[in-house]
Amino acid sequence: MELAREDKVKDLLKNQKFNQKEIAEMADPQIEYYHWLYFEDFVCDYM
C-alpha cells in the first residue's frame, strides 16, 4: 500500500499538481482521488 501511495505522490509532484506540503497533509483517499482525477483514463473518455 505504501508503494502505491509513493508512486501516486511522485506523479502528482512531477506534474506540479500539488506541492510537497499539500501532499503531506492529505490522507490516502485524497491522494487516490487526485491521482484518479488527473492521471487515470476511462474507456468512456474515448467514445
C-alpha positions in Angstrom: 0.0 0.0 0.0 2.8 2.4 0.9 4.5 1.9 -2.5 1.2 2.7 -4.3 0.9 5.9 -2.3 4.6 6.8 -3.1 4.0 6.3 -6.8 0.9 8.4 -6.8 2.6 11.2 -4.9 5.5 11.1 -7.3 3.1 11.5 -10.2 1.3 14.5 -8.6 4.6 16.2 -7.7 6.2 15.5 -11.1 3.3 17.2 -12.9 3.2 20.0 -10.4 -0.4 19.4 -9.4 0.4 20.0 -5.7 3.5 20.8 -3.6 5.1 18.6 -1.0 3.5 20.3 1.9 0.0 19.9 0.5 0.5 16.3 -0.2 2.0 15.6 3.2 -1.3 16.9 4.7 -3.5 14.6 2.6 -4.9 11.3 3.7 -4.6 8.2 1.4 -8.1 8.5 0.0 -7.4 12.1 -1.1 -4.2 11.1 -2.9 -6.0 8.3 -4.6 -8.8 10.7 -5.7 -6.5 13.3 -7.1 -4.4 10.7 -8.9 -7.5 9.2 -10.4 -8.8 12.7 -11.4 -5.6 13.7 -13.2 -4.0 10.5 -14.4 -6.4 7.7 -15.0 -8.3 7.3 -18.3 -11.6 5.6 -18.7 -12.8 3.8 -21.8 -15.8 6.2 -21.8 -13.5 9.1 -22.4 -12.7 7.8 -25.8 -16.2 7.1 -27.0 
